[in-house]
Amino acid sequence: MNKQQQRSAVRRMDLAIQNWKLEARNWKDDPEMNKQYISDIEELTALQNAIARGNFDGAQRLADAMDTLVRNQIPVQVYYNLFPER
């Protein structure tokens, strides 16, 4: 991932995280779901931070460890920049 792709990935991840936070608002009255959304947002934020630091190997490990529903929140372009062979 080059520097331009890295900056774009960080911005795209920010939008994905904000969208997931908006989705979480629908579950604010359900403590269990709210807890899950908070965990998901933390995972997405950790991925964004790894990308921002240029730790692409770490970002790949984080993405691979995510539940499918959370991993599907990663913008497609970001995912393919992390995993060009997939």
Phi and psi restraints in degrees (value plus and minus 20) as a CYANA .aco file:
   2 ASN   PHI    -102.7   -62.7
   2 ASN   PSI     154.8   194.8
   3 LYS   PHI     -81.6   -41.6
   3 LYS   PSI     -59.5   -19.5
   4 GLN   PHI     -85.2   -45.2
   4 GLN   PSI     -64.1   -24.1
   5 GLN   PHI     -83.8   -43.8
   5 GLN   PSI     -56.8   -16.8
   6 GLN   PHI     -83.0   -43.0
   6 GLN   PSI     -68.9   -28.9
   7 ARG   PHI     -81.1   -41.1
   7 ARG   PSI     -62.3   -22.3
   8 SER   PHI     -83.7   -43.7
   8 SER   PSI     -61.0   -21.0
   9 ALA   PHI     -82.9   -42.9
   9 ALA   PSI     -60.9   -20.9
  10 VAL   PHI     -83.3   -43.3
  10 VAL   PSI     -63.6   -23.6
  11 ARG   PHI     -84.9   -44.9
  11 ARG   PSI     -63.8   -23.8
  12 ARG   PHI     -84.1   -44.1
  12 ARG   PSI     -59.3   -19.3
  13 MET   PHI     -85.0   -45.0
  13 MET   PSI     -57.1   -17.1
  14 ASP   PHI     -80.4   -40.4
  14 ASP   PSI     -63.6   -23.6
  15 LEU   PHI     -84.0   -44.0
  15 LEU   PSI     -61.5   -21.5
  16 ALA   PHI     -83.7   -43.7
  16 ALA   PSI     -60.4   -20.4
  17 ILE   PHI     -85.9   -45.9
  17 ILE   PSI     -63.1   -23.1
  18 GLN   PHI     -82.3   -42.3
  18 GLN   PSI     -60.7   -20.7
  19 ASN   PHI     -83.6   -43.6
  19 ASN   PSI     -59.4   -19.4
  20 TRP   PHI     -89.6   -49.6
  20 TRP   PSI     -53.2   -13.2
  21 LYS   PHI     -85.2   -45.2
  21 LYS   PSI     -59.7   -19.7
  22 LEU   PHI     -83.4   -43.4
  22 LEU   PSI     -61.8   -21.8
  23 GLU   PHI     -82.5   -42.5
  23 GLU   PSI     -57.6   -17.6
  24 ALA   PHI     -81.8   -41.8
  24 ALA   PSI     -50.4   -10.4
  25 ARG   PHI     -79.6   -39.6
  25 ARG   PSI     -48.6    -8.6
  26 ASN   PHI     -86.4   -46.4
  26 ASN   PSI     -36.2     3.8
  27 TRP   PHI    -135.9   -95.9
  27 TRP   PSI      -2.8    37.2
  28 LYS   PHI     -81.9   -41.9
  28 LYS   PSI     -43.0    -3.0
  29 ASP   PHI    -111.0   -71.0
  29 ASP   PSI     -21.0    19.0
  30 ASP   PHI    -133.5   -93.5
  30 ASP   PSI      80.9   120.9
  31 PRO   PHI     -76.5   -36.5
  31 PRO   PSI     -58.6   -18.6
  32 GLU   PHI     -87.6   -47.6
  32 GLU   PSI     -66.2   -26.2
  33 MET   PHI     -87.2   -47.2
  33 MET   PSI     -59.5   -19.5
  34 ASN   PHI     -79.7   -39.7
  34 ASN   PSI     -63.7   -23.7
  35 LYS   PHI     -80.5   -40.5
  35 LYS   PSI     -60.9   -20.9
  36 GLN   PHI     -85.6   -45.6
  36 GLN   PSI     -63.6   -23.6
  37 TYR   PHI     -82.4   -42.4
  37 TYR   PSI     -59.8   -19.8
  38 ILE   PHI     -80.6   -40.6
  38 ILE   PSI     -64.2   -24.2
  39 SER   PHI     -81.7   -41.7
  39 SER   PSI     -64.2   -24.2
  40 ASP   PHI     -80.2   -40.2
  40 ASP   PSI     -64.8   -24.8
  41 ILE   PHI     -83.5   -43.5
  41 ILE   PSI     -59.0   -19.0
  42 GLU   PHI     -82.7   -42.7
  42 GLU   PSI     -61.0   -21.0
  43 GLU   PHI     -85.2   -45.2
  43 GLU   PSI     -63.8   -23.8
  44 LEU   PHI     -85.1   -45.1
  44 LEU   PSI     -57.7   -17.7
  45 THR   PHI     -87.4   -47.4
  45 THR   PSI     -59.8   -19.8
  46 ALA   PHI     -81.6   -41.6
  46 ALA   PSI     -60.5   -20.5
  47 LEU   PHI     -82.8   -42.8
  47 LEU   PSI     -66.6   -26.6
  48 GLN   PHI     -79.3   -39.3
  48 GLN   PSI     -63.0   -23.0
  49 ASN   PHI     -84.5   -44.5
  49 ASN   PSI     -60.2   -20.2
  50 ALA   PHI     -82.1   -42.1
  50 ALA   PSI     -62.7   -22.7
  51 ILE   PHI     -83.5   -43.5
  51 ILE   PSI     -65.0   -25.0
  52 ALA   PHI     -80.1   -40.1
  52 ALA   PSI     -55.3   -15.3
  53 ARG   PHI    -100.4   -60.4
  53 ARG   PSI     -29.0    11.0
  54 GLY   PHI      62.4   102.4
  54 GLY   PSI      -4.8    35.2
  55 ASN   PHI    -109.6   -69.6
  55 ASN   PSI      55.1    95.1
  56 PHE   PHI     -92.9   -52.9
  56 PHE   PSI     -52.4   -12.4
  57 ASP   PHI     -83.6   -43.6
  57 ASP   PSI     -63.2   -23.2
  58 GLY   PHI     -84.5   -44.5
  58 GLY   PSI     -59.5   -19.5
  59 ALA   PHI     -83.3   -43.3
  59 ALA   PSI     -60.0   -20.0
  60 GLN   PHI     -83.5   -43.5
  60 GLN   PSI     -63.2   -23.2
  61 ARG   PHI     -83.0   -43.0
  61 ARG   PSI     -61.9   -21.9
  62 LEU   PHI     -82.1   -42.1
  62 LEU   PSI     -66.1   -26.1
  63 ALA   PHI     -82.7   -42.7
  63 ALA   PSI     -62.1   -22.1
  64 ASP   PHI     -85.3   -45.3
  64 ASP   PSI     -49.5    -9.5
  65 ALA   PHI    -103.1   -63.1
  65 ALA   PSI     -30.8     9.2
  66 MET   PHI     -93.0   -53.0
  66 MET   PSI     128.8   168.8
  67 ASP   PHI     -81.1   -41.1
  67 ASP   PSI     129.6   169.6
  68 THR   PHI     -75.6   -35.6
  68 THR   PSI     -63.3   -23.3
  69 LEU   PHI     -79.8   -39.8
  69 LEU   PSI     -61.8   -21.8
  70 VAL   PHI     -91.2   -51.2
  70 VAL   PSI     -66.1   -26.1
  71 ARG   PHI     -77.9   -37.9
  71 ARG   PSI     -53.0   -13.0
  72 ASN   PHI     -87.7   -47.7
  72 ASN   PSI     -31.7     8.3
  73 GLN   PHI    -102.8   -62.8
  73 GLN   PSI     -32.9     7.1
  74 ILE   PHI     -90.0   -50.0
  74 ILE   PSI     105.2   145.2
  75 PRO   PHI     -75.2   -35.2
  75 PRO   PSI     120.4   160.4
  76 VAL   PHI     -74.1   -34.1
  76 VAL   PSI     -65.4   -25.4
  77 GLN   PHI     -83.1   -43.1
  77 GLN   PSI     -58.3   -18.3
  78 VAL   PHI     -84.6   -44.6
  78 VAL   PSI     -66.4   -26.4
  79 TYR   PHI     -78.5   -38.5
  79 TYR   PSI     -66.5   -26.5
  80 TYR   PHI     -92.2   -52.2
  80 TYR   PSI     -44.8    -4.8
  81 ASN   PHI     -91.6   -51.6
  81 ASN   PSI     -53.7   -13.7
  82 LEU   PHI     -95.2   -55.2
  82 LEU   PSI     -56.9   -16.9
  83 PHE   PHI    -145.9  -105.9
  83 PHE   PSI      48.9    88.9
  84 PRO   PHI     -85.0   -45.0
  84 PRO   PSI     -40.2    -0.2
  85 GLU   PHI    -103.4   -63.4
  85 GLU   PSI     -30.3     9.7
